[in-house]
Amino acid sequence: MGTQFWIVQAFNGVSYGALLFLVGAGLSLIFGVMRIVNLSHGSYFLLGGYVALSVIGTTGSWLLSIPIAALTIAVVGLIMERLFLRPEGRAKLVRDAVIALGIALVIRLLIGPVLPRLLPGQIGTIIQVTLVVIVLAIPVFLILQRISAVAIEADVLRQVLMTVGFAFLFQQAALDIWGGNNFDIQPPGALTQSLVIGGIYLPIYRLFMIVGALVIGIVLWLAMEKTRMGAAVRATVDDAQMARGVGIDTNKISMLIFALGAGMAALGGVIGGAFLGVYPGLDFEMLPIAFAVVIIGGMGSLGGAAIGALLVGLADNFGKALFPELAYFTLYAPMVLILAIKPTGLFGRD
C-alpha cells in the first residue's frame, strides 16, 4: 500500500462525507428545532433520486433535475410536517379528514364483497364506492375530532411509529410509481472525466460533490450566523419555549427547517444517485448512516454534522478498503466511543 492508495482512499472518503453532510445536516437541524426523530428522512433521499430520474427522462437535463427534485421533496416534507407532525387549526381538520377517508376506504375494502351492487356499470360502481366511503368517513372524522393527543415532541413512541410509517408509505409509493429496477443517474459528460494529479486519477464528479457540499455548508452557516432568521433558528434550537416567549414564531421556524432538511436530503439523492444508484431499499441503507453522522456531530449543530459526515465518510471508506469483513464495525465504532465519552455528540448541547 503506497502513498497513492492512501490519497485515493482519503479522497473517496471525503467525497462520500460530502454526500453524507447533505443528508445528515438536514436531519440534525430537524431534530434540533423540532425535537422529532424523523425515521422517514432516508425516504427523502430515495425520492429525490427518483424525481430526478423522471425530470431527466422528460427534459433530458441533469442540471434542471437538481432544483426540481429538491423543491418537490421539500414540499412533500412541508405537507407531512404541517398535516401530520404539527397540525394546527385547519391543518388538523385536513389531517383528520385524510385519516378518516383512509380508515373508511379500508373498511370499504373489507366489507365490499358483501355489499350489494345498487348502481349498474363501471361508473355506477365508482359512484357507489365513493358514497360508501364518505358515509363511513363521517363518523370516523367526528370521533377523531374528540380525541386529544399529546404533542408529538413529548411522545417518542409516536414519533417513531408515525415517521417509520411514512417511510414505508414512501417506499411503497416509489415501488408502485418507478418499479423495482436499479437505476443510475447520468451526470453531464464533463463531470464523468478524471483529473490527473501526480499520476493519481481523481474523478471530477467527486470533486464536484466536495465543492458543492462546501458551498452549501458555507451558505447555510452564513444564513444561520449572520441573518435574523438564522438567529431565530438558533434560539429555537437552544430553548423553543423561551424563543416563543420573546415573540419568535417557532411554528414557522419548524416548517422552514423541515422543508429545508427534506430538500437537502433530496439533493443528496440526486447527487448520490450517480455512483450509489437509485433502487428500493436505498432509503433504509442511508438512514442509519445519517443517524451516525448526527450522533457523532451532535443534534442541531451544523458544524457537528460536517465533522460527523467527514469522520463517517473516512471511517466507512477506509474500513471497507482495509478491513472489509469489519466494515460495519469501523463505521459505527467511533459513534459508540463518542456516545460513551460525550452522549450529546461532539458539538451537541446538553
Buried (B, 14 or more C-beta within 10 A) or exposed (E): EEEEEEBBBBBBBBBBBBBBBBBBBBBBBBBBBBBBBBBBBBBBBBBBBBBBBBBBEEEEEBEBBBEBBBBBBBEBBBBBBBBBBBBEEEBBBBBBBBBBBEBBBEBBEEEEEEEEEEEEEEEEEEEBBEEBBEEBBEEBBEEBEEEEEEEBBEEEEBBBEBBBEBBBEBBEEBEEEBEEEEBBBEBEEEBEEEEEEEEBEBBBBBBBBBEBBEEBBEEBBEBBEEEEEBBBBBBBBEEBEEBBEEEBEBEEBBBBBBBBBBBBBBBBBBBBBBBBEBBBEBBBEBBBBBBBBBBBBBBBBBBBBBBBBBBBBBBBBBBBBEEEEEBEEBBBEBBEEBEEEBEBBBBBBE
